[in-house]
Amino acid sequence: MSVLMDVKDLVLSYPKGPRFGPMSFEIREGEAFALVGESGAGKTTVAFALTNVLRFKRGKRINGKINRHCSYKEISYVPQDPAAALDPLFTIGSQIRELGCSEVAIRDVLEKVRLPLENISLQSYPHELSGGMLQRLLIAMALVRKPKLLIADEPTSSLDVIHQAEIMKLFRAVHAEGIAILFITHHLPLAMALCSRMAVLFEGKIVETGTPQMIFQTPQHEFTKRLLAAVPMLEVA
């Protein structure tokens, strides 16, 4: 499995703000790789750096290298807040068409994410769709570009458990097609259910990398142990 993206000693910062790194990791072609950490650890900042939009967020790279073995056009990004990512004044159809895709491609990708045009209208506005439907729509907009790498940034954080399960099933289907996924989350069980490798991010640094089995069975860092201990367990009387 060849390397799709190789990150070496990366250090990122914002003006008069937090500094993240150094961190090193690689994403392999066709794999699902998780970046797990608490809020404020720098997960989204890493995503912005990988997609080359960090400078538009007033951030910058201080040190390190990002070796991409694919073009920016082959990287798609799914943000955590679908409502904020879409313009409320324009129909969902007009926003999809801005990506430059054909009507056939739109229909195909909506079918893939289980939003067939028989059930929704492209003349609908974002507020007319549920949170789960909006998240599926953003995934469809990411897939229509036929990416080699899909970066999903906390894609289930605003959803209830039923819709979380549906979105995770969708990501597994996307991964089965050979698309690499960088799954960014604070939710360790979701990462373990999807990904074959993961990195744990704590205070801007990667403190542990391994398979889900390795990290679950023999966590090395104290933060990872706390993260595992915080996973809620269902007790049945």
Secondary structure as UniProt FT lines:
FT   STRAND          3..13
FT   TURN            15..16
FT   STRAND          19..28
FT   TURN            29..30
FT   STRAND          32..37
FT   TURN            39..40
FT   HELIX           43..50
FT   TURN            51..52
FT   HELIX           54..57
FT   STRAND          60..68
FT   HELIX           72..74
FT   STRAND          75..78
FT   HELIX           82..85
FT   TURN            88..89
FT   HELIX           92..97
FT   TURN            98..99
FT   HELIX           103..112
FT   TURN            113..114
FT   TURN            117..119
FT   TURN            122..123
FT   HELIX           126..128
FT   HELIX           131..143
FT   TURN            144..145
FT   STRAND          149..153
FT   TURN            155..158
FT   HELIX           161..176
FT   TURN            177..178
FT   STRAND          180..185
FT   HELIX           188..194
FT   STRAND          197..202
FT   TURN            203..204
FT   STRAND          205..210
FT   HELIX           212..217
FT   HELIX           222..229
//
